[in-house]
């Protein structure tokens, strides 16, 4: 793990807590081929993403407080990480988690000299997120990422060990249906499947939001120890 700073990439977005434009792809055993196409990369990394991702509203819904400890799973190029880092302040901690070694290298290389002391980048694997195991995190966020894990069971165990009692696991992922910017339908994780998996493992749904056009946003709390 290394400390890093996230620079604004290409465009400063207007809005409270609006983060820099970047890719929010987590690694994992399944890679969406649509992300490799030029038009897909433009949609995910370009200014049009703000219109459908609504990062200001997502972060507003999370009500992040100063001093909190948060993990951003699938941090990509820092789309949400930068704003989270600023919101938790010097007394907080952000873990920017990536399974894609290329993105880890990008974060470490491109952001040299722009350090945020409260942020560390974590090289994860499909089954091990590399999160703290002492139950101290307030929030774990996974945007456009959870469907990409081929081993969600071990990854979920990692999240459970990291969260404090009453902590929140926030999953933002793709709806079914025709979505031009989404991975193929067969690679997505439907809302009903996600909720069934999580409830089957003892997690509780506290929020099921319709905030976003193309994605569901669900907040879970972990089972009692």
ABEGO torsion letter per residue (X at the ends): XBBBBBBBBGBBBBEBGBBBBBBABBBEABBBAAAABAAAAAAAABAAAAAAAGAAAAAAAAGBBBGBBBBBBGAEAGAAAAAAAAAAEAABBBBBBBABAAAAAAAAAAABGBBBAABBBBBBBAABAGBBAAGABABBBBBGAAAABABAAAAAAAAAAABBBGBBBBBBBBBBEBBAABBBAAABBBAAAAAAAAAAAGBBBABBBAABAABBBBBBBBBBX
